Amino acid sequence: MYFSSLNELFYMDGHGVYVWAVYAVAISIIAALAITPLVRRRRFVREETQRLRREGKV
């Protein structure tokens, strides 16, 4: 392994702050891209169910 300790892995010769910040941003974006469609689908189904109930079709 390139790093001899866990502290060196996190520090990365002074670049660790930037590297880990980029990882955090990337993971946040990927999580948002995965969660957003699920939330929108749930909202759509709820709104359509309410609309159909108001119209007396359910």
C-alpha positions as CSV (number, residue, x, y, z in Angstrom):
1,M,0.0,0.0,0.0
2,Y,1.2,3.5,-0.8
3,F,0.4,5.0,2.6
4,S,2.1,3.7,5.7
5,S,-0.6,4.8,8.1
6,L,-4.3,5.9,8.1
7,N,-3.3,9.4,9.0
8,E,-1.1,9.7,5.9
9,L,-4.1,8.4,3.8
10,F,-6.3,11.2,5.1
11,Y,-3.6,13.9,4.9
12,M,-2.2,12.9,1.5
13,D,0.8,15.2,1.7
14,G,-1.4,18.3,2.2
15,H,-3.8,17.5,-0.6
16,G,-6.2,15.4,1.5
17,V,-8.6,18.2,2.2
18,Y,-9.2,18.8,-1.5
19,V,-9.3,15.1,-2.4
20,W,-11.8,14.2,0.3
21,A,-13.9,17.3,-0.4
22,V,-14.2,16.2,-4.1
23,Y,-15.2,12.7,-3.0
24,A,-17.9,14.2,-0.7
25,V,-19.3,16.4,-3.5
26,A,-19.3,13.5,-5.9
27,I,-21.1,11.1,-3.5
28,S,-23.6,13.9,-2.7
29,I,-24.4,14.4,-6.4
30,I,-24.7,10.7,-7.1
31,A,-27.0,10.3,-4.1
32,A,-29.2,13.2,-5.2
33,L,-29.4,11.7,-8.7
34,A,-30.5,8.4,-7.2
35,I,-33.0,9.8,-4.7
36,T,-34.7,12.5,-6.8
37,P,-36.5,10.2,-9.2
38,L,-37.8,8.1,-6.3
39,V,-39.2,11.2,-4.5
40,R,-40.7,12.6,-7.7
41,R,-42.4,9.2,-8.5
42,R,-43.8,9.0,-5.0
43,R,-45.2,12.5,-5.3
44,F,-46.6,11.9,-8.7
45,V,-48.4,8.7,-7.6
46,R,-49.8,10.5,-4.5
47,E,-51.1,13.4,-6.6
48,E,-52.6,11.2,-9.2
49,T,-54.4,9.1,-6.6
50,Q,-55.8,12.2,-5.0
51,R,-56.9,13.6,-8.4
52,L,-58.6,10.3,-9.3
53,R,-60.4,10.2,-5.9
54,R,-61.7,13.8,-6.4
55,E,-63.0,12.9,-9.8
56,G,-64.6,9.7,-8.4
57,K,-62.8,7.3,-10.6
58,V,-61.2,5.2,-7.8
